[in-house]
């Protein structure tokens, strides 16, 4: 078992980093949603955007 871990150490490290990045993005999206901000739109001025009606509460 230890030999397998030693042989795949870099793969395990890279996967752990990627999982951490994905978790950080998801947590950020959840926090934005709880604050009432749009997860889709971050520009602040989207009158010409096709998603304007669905990402902003009226």
C-alpha positions in Angstrom: 0.0 0.0 0.0 2.8 2.4 0.9 4.6 1.6 -2.3 1.4 2.5 -4.3 1.1 5.8 -2.5 4.7 6.6 -3.1 4.4 5.7 -6.8 1.3 7.9 -7.2 2.2 10.8 -4.9 2.2 13.6 -7.5 -1.1 12.4 -8.8 -2.6 12.4 -5.4 -1.3 15.9 -4.7 -2.6 17.3 -7.9 -6.0 15.8 -7.4 -6.1 17.2 -3.9 -5.3 20.7 -5.2 -7.9 20.5 -7.9 -10.5 19.3 -5.4 -9.6 22.2 -3.2 -10.0 24.7 -6.1 -13.4 23.3 -7.1 -14.6 23.4 -3.4 -13.5 27.0 -3.1 -15.4 28.0 -6.3 -18.6 26.2 -5.1 -18.3 27.8 -1.6 -17.9 31.2 -3.3 -21.0 30.6 -5.4 -23.1 29.6 -2.4 -22.0 32.7 -0.5 -22.9 34.9 -3.4 -26.3 33.2 -3.7 -27.0 33.6 0.0 -26.2 37.4 -0.2 -28.7 37.7 -3.0 -26.2 38.4 -5.7 -26.3 36.7 -9.1 -23.9 33.7 -9.5 -24.1 34.0 -13.3 -23.5 37.8 -13.7 -20.6 39.6 -12.2 -20.3 42.6 -14.5 -22.9 44.8 -12.7 -24.1 46.4 -15.9 -25.9 43.9 -18.0 -28.8 45.6 -19.7 -27.8 44.2 -23.0 -27.2 40.7 -21.7 -29.6 37.9 -22.8 -29.7 36.5 -19.2 -30.7 39.8 -17.7 -34.3 38.8 -17.0 -33.4 35.5 -15.3 -30.4 36.4 -13.2 -31.8 39.6 -11.6 -34.8 39.7 -9.4 -37.3 42.4 -10.3 
